[in-house]
């Protein structure tokens, strides 16, 4: 038995890749209390990446003002 060449091997499993593919073209809702959004940088990065992968994002929070930095 010979080893498969690198070009015929399946790419390694990526949980992130799985979810990006699974939610492509769909809508994903994210809910967070306003207190958790004081430093929204990480969530903004996630929302941007989801949007680049054609995933619609619905943000839900206890205060509208907490979401404004995330949606522009």
C-alpha positions in Angstrom: 0.0 0.0 0.0 1.4 3.4 -0.9 0.8 6.6 0.8 -1.5 9.1 -0.9 0.2 12.0 -2.5 -0.4 15.4 -0.9 -2.6 16.5 -3.8 -5.0 13.6 -3.2 -5.3 13.8 0.6 -8.5 15.4 2.0 -7.9 18.7 3.7 -7.7 18.5 7.5 -11.0 19.0 9.4 -11.6 22.5 10.6 -14.4 23.3 13.0 -14.4 26.9 11.8 -14.5 25.8 8.2 -17.3 23.4 8.9 -19.5 26.2 10.4 -18.7 28.7 7.7 -19.8 26.2 5.1 -22.8 25.0 7.1 -24.2 28.5 7.7 -23.3 29.9 4.2 -26.3 31.7 2.8 -28.2 31.4 6.1 -29.0 33.7 9.0 -27.3 33.3 12.3 -28.7 35.1 15.4 -26.3 36.2 18.2 -27.7 37.4 21.5 -25.6 39.1 24.2 -26.5 41.3 27.2 -25.3 44.9 26.8 -22.9 44.4 29.7 -21.0 41.8 27.7 -20.5 44.2 24.8 -18.5 46.9 26.5 -15.5 45.9 24.3 -17.1 44.6 21.1 -13.9 44.1 19.1 -13.8 40.3 19.1 -17.5 40.1 18.2 -17.1 42.7 15.5 -14.3 40.5 14.0 -16.6 37.4 14.0 -19.5 39.4 12.5 -17.2 40.7 9.7 -15.9 37.2 8.9 -19.5 35.8 8.8 -20.6 38.6 6.5 -17.6 38.0 4.2 -18.8 34.4 4.0 -22.3 35.4 3.0 -23.8 34.6 6.3 -26.5 37.0 7.5 -26.1 38.0 11.1 -28.9 39.2 13.4 -27.6 40.8 16.6 -29.8 40.9 19.7 -29.0 42.7 22.9 -30.7 44.3 25.9 -29.6 47.8 24.8 -29.5 49.1 21.2 -26.6 51.4 22.0 -24.4 48.4 22.8 -24.9 47.1 19.2 -24.3 50.4 17.3 -20.4 50.0 17.2 -20.9 46.6 15.7 -23.2 47.5 12.8 -21.8 50.9 11.8 
